[in-house]
Amino acid sequence: MPVRIIDLSHPLYDGSPSWPGDPGISVAEHCTIERDTCCVHRLSLGTHQGTHIDAPAHYLKGGAGVDSLPLERLYGKARLLRIPRGRGGRIGRADLLRFDEHLQEGARLLVHTGWDEQWGKEGFFLEGPCLDLDAAKLLAERKIGVLGVDMATPAADDAEAVHHVLMNAGVIIVEGLANLGLCPDEFTLVAFPLRFEGLDGSPVRAAAICQ
Amino acid sequence: MPVRIIDLSHPLYDGSPSWPGDPGISVAEHCTIERDTCCVHRLSLGTHQGTHIDAPAHYLKGGAGVDSLPLERLYGKARLLRIPRGRGGRIGRADLLRFDEHLQEGARLLVHTGWDEQWGKEGFFLEGPCLDLDAAKLLAERKIGVLGVDMATPAADDAEAVHHVLMNAGVIIVEGLANLGLCPDEFTLVAFPLRFEGLDGSPVRAAAICQ
């Protein structure tokens, strides 16, 4: 059966949008077809560049790196939670409880606020909507497997606490997803990090496979 | 139904094996948990580092970059071709014709020679087995979709000609696959490049999804 695949990743290019204070991304010519018969580029970027995965090692000392996350966790049935929010909006426990039946152990939940439309615009990184600490605690209590968001981060007010609550519960976080607005309520998610040994994060080519 | 996923990628780390003359890979601390509450690294690497995809732009002027490759091409049923070869071995047209029925338009074919066991050892990049030009022409005639290999390159004697023949026929090349020896004859391949705009290659987390 032919599948339709929706790209859930933002593009990466020289100077593409980066979290303030992160290394940023640069792309430089290394070999060219004219001179060397083939074209190769040199990339410089941070582990949290663009659409990416946070491993527990991002916030937890001794936490797992991206290469230790089981691939089975990052491939399979995913559920979209449509929670429209704009600049500075908050998502609380009650907002998530509207999707009570989907807050299951191991669930892959992707929150679509619509904020990905602000990608590349002023305030995308620091002024987006986010989960409050109580909402994060609910997801941790339910032991969900993956939390994906279309914002640059699920946390704003209390970034460290929200990440700690989620990561201590084993939740894998995918940040900066694109195109969730094009997705059906359920699909197969693929979001494999590169196999960086022990590292705190990795850009991913996240995708929604729709049958 | 639970799936089993086999990682087809080699690990990436500071100084991990790189094609001679390529940029190589370095990993540097950027933020630390102790100092900054979270850990972030800066990566420097080439577009053909580790297990990776060659886009047509690698060898063809005006060729498609990795971001233009349809994701549907890089997800789906794949077939393993077991053709054991050692140092300097050659794969010719007759070797591929043993798998005649699988040399179909759009097919995802992964050649397992066993050379991936030499990864990290002397000669891995420049002394591996490869396809000869006539074998490449056969795959081009058959219009296969993806050619994956466990060597660092499918081509040695005539790298430019082999890449041109394959790329002009629209074949996407995946190089440096690991663990093909653990795979069944057929499985679902995932090998999505990062969404680098217009670039000639991208590291990938290739994986075999086995039902």
Interface residues (C-beta under 8 A of the other chain):
Chain A: P2 V3 R4 I5 D7 S9 H10 P11 L12 Y13 G21 D22 P23 V27 H30 C31 I33 T37 C38 C39 V40 H41 R42 L43 S44 L45 G46 T47 H48 G50 T51 A57 H58 Y59 L60 K61 D67 P70 L71 E72 Y75 G76 A159 E160 H163 V190 F192 P193 L194 R195 F196 E197 G198 L199 D200 G201 P203 V204 R205 A207 I209
Chain B: P2 V3 R4 I5 D7 S9 H10 P11 L12 Y13 G21 D22 P23 V27 H30 C31 I33 T37 C38 C39 V40 H41 R42 L43 S44 L45 G46 T47 H48 G50 T51 A57 H58 Y59 L60 K61 D67 P70 L71 E72 Y75 G76 A159 E160 H163 V190 F192 P193 L194 R195 F196 E197 G198 L199 D200 G201 P203 V204 R205 A207 I209
